[in-house]
Amino acid sequence: MPRDVFRTGEIAVICRVAPRTVFNWLDSGLLEGYRLPRSRDWRVTRESLVRFLEENGMPIRFLIEYEIEKAYKRRAKIASKKSVATSE
């Protein structure tokens, strides 16, 4: 299931850039996002991220590959927990 909101570190991985680059995009308005209240943390909606990728010639497959990888890791973690619970 696709995520609705992404953190700056995740966007850096997806776009294959340094986290500081993502902050620069956000600070300059190139990437649309919002700050969490009483925090320095940013969040970016999936819609904004897709628009940013398209407008800047970055392949959407970067996002899709990231989401697939995360889904496999979640499933492996769940399967691991189930096998530990059944072996006890």
C-alpha positions, 0 to 999 in steps of 0.5 A, a space after each residue: 500500500 503506497 504511503 501518503 507522507 514521506 520524511 526527508 530521509 526517505 525522499 533523499 533515498 528515493 531521489 538518490 541525493 544527500 539529505 541536505 539537498 532535500 532540505 534545500 529543495 524544501 527551503 527554496 520551495 522547489 519541493 512542496 512540503 510542511 513542517 511539523 509543529 514545534 519541530 524542524 522535521 518536514 513531511 512531503 505528501 506523495 502527490 507533491 513528491 510525484 509532481 516534483 519527480 515529474 517536473 524535475 525529470 526524475 523517474 517515478 520508478 525510483 519511488 515505486 522501487 522504494 515502495 516495493 522494497 519497503 513492502 518486502 521488508 515489512 512482510 519479511 519482518 512480519 513473517 519473522 515475528 510469526 515464525 518466532 511466535 510459533 516456535 516458542 
